[in-house]
Amino acid sequence: MTQPTIETETNSKLLKGILIGGLVGGALTLLDSNKRNKVKRSAILLKDNSVNMIEQVKENPDEVKEQMVSDVKEATSELKGISSKAVVAGKQLKETPAQSLKDDNKKGEKESDELVTKSELSNEKSISSNF
């Protein structure tokens, strides 16, 4: 005869706690009529979409399969592109954070100097127009 271990008892208690908490939270949420109606509409939409999908699979299983395969390939391609862009961006951040900051500072200083120069020219024009 095997005796339950402390770990098994803890996992069992945790699972019971999660389930009870979920049920209580769900029940409390459904007390609000707006939430209850929203859940009802969502359940109806889910059921209708499921029925439609089942009908499509029954009528054209090959077509549905091809569409799903196509969708998965497209999503995979997009994820690979995003992933490679993220890797490149990460490498750039690792390689040149100090250089990037220096470039930003130089750019900011240049823009600041240009603004000061324009302001000085504007002030000179304003002063000379007063005389």
BELZI-V408633 format. One record per residue. N is the residue number from 1. RES is the residue in one letter. PSI is psi in whole degrees, -180 to 180 (999 if undefined). D_FIRST is the distance of its C-alpha to the first C-alpha in Angstrom with 2 decimals. Layout:
<<N/RES/PSI/D_FIRST> <N/RES/PSI/D_FIRST>>
//
This chain:
<<1/M/131/0.00> <2/T/141/3.82> <3/Q/140/6.62> <4/P/139/9.80> <5/T/166/12.58> <6/I/-39/16.03> <7/E/-43/17.54> <8/T/-42/15.51> <9/E/-41/16.39> <10/T/-45/19.94> <11/N/-40/20.33> <12/S/-44/19.22> <13/K/-40/21.74> <14/L/-46/24.34> <15/L/-43/24.10> <16/K/-43/24.42> <17/G/-42/27.34> <18/I/-46/29.05> <19/L/-45/28.84> <20/I/-43/30.08> <21/G/-41/32.80> <22/G/-43/33.91> <23/L/-44/34.18> <24/V/-45/36.07> <25/G/-43/38.33> <26/G/-42/39.04> <27/A/-42/39.86> <28/L/-38/42.17> <29/T/-39/43.87> <30/L/-8/44.59> <31/L/-28/46.43> <32/D/124/49.33> <33/S/-35/51.34> <34/N/-46/52.54> <35/K/-42/49.03> <36/R/-45/47.94> <37/N/-39/50.91> <38/K/-43/50.26> <39/V/-40/46.63> <40/K/-46/47.88> <41/R/-41/50.52> <42/S/-40/48.10> <43/A/-41/45.69> <44/I/-44/48.67> <45/L/-42/49.86> <46/L/-44/46.44> <47/K/-47/46.28> <48/D/-45/49.85> <49/N/-38/49.31> <50/S/-44/46.19> <51/V/-44/48.11> <52/N/-43/51.03> <53/M/-42/48.87> <54/I/-42/47.24> <55/E/-42/50.74> <56/Q/-41/52.02> <57/V/-40/49.20> <58/K/-41/49.88> <59/E/-45/53.63> <60/N/72/53.77> <61/P/-37/50.47> <62/D/-40/52.26> <63/E/-44/54.31> <64/V/-42/51.34> <65/K/-47/49.50> <66/E/-40/52.58> <67/Q/-44/53.02> <68/M/-43/49.46> <69/V/-43/49.80> <70/S/-45/53.14> <71/D/-42/51.78> <72/V/-42/48.92> <73/K/-42/51.42> <74/E/-45/53.78> <75/A/-40/51.12> <76/T/-43/49.95> <77/S/-45/53.55> <78/E/-42/54.16> <79/L/-38/51.06> <80/K/-42/52.16> <81/G/-46/55.59> <82/I/-42/54.32> <83/S/-44/51.96> <84/S/-37/54.81> <85/K/-40/57.08> <86/A/-39/54.51> <87/V/-45/54.15> <88/V/-44/57.94> <89/A/-40/58.28> <90/G/-43/55.66> <91/K/-41/57.48> <92/Q/-40/60.77> <93/L/-39/59.42> <94/K/-40/58.07> <95/E/-36/61.28> <96/T/41/63.96> <97/P/-40/62.99> <98/A/-42/65.78> <99/Q/-40/68.29> <100/S/-42/67.40> <101/L/-41/68.00> <102/K/-44/71.31> <103/D/-42/72.42> <104/D/-41/71.56> <105/N/-44/73.48> <106/K/-43/76.49> <107/K/-45/76.45> <108/G/-41/76.26> <109/E/-42/79.08> <110/K/-46/81.23> <111/E/-40/80.71> <112/S/-43/81.48> <113/D/-41/84.66> <114/E/-40/85.74> <115/L/-41/85.29> <116/V/-44/87.30> <117/T/-46/90.04> <118/K/-41/90.22> <119/S/-42/90.32> <120/E/-43/93.13> <121/L/-40/95.10> <122/S/-42/94.65> <123/N/-41/95.85> <124/E/-41/98.88> <125/K/-42/99.81> <126/S/-41/99.45> <127/I/-45/101.65> <128/S/-29/104.28> <129/S/-22/104.48> <130/N/-20/105.24> <131/F/999/108.38>>
//
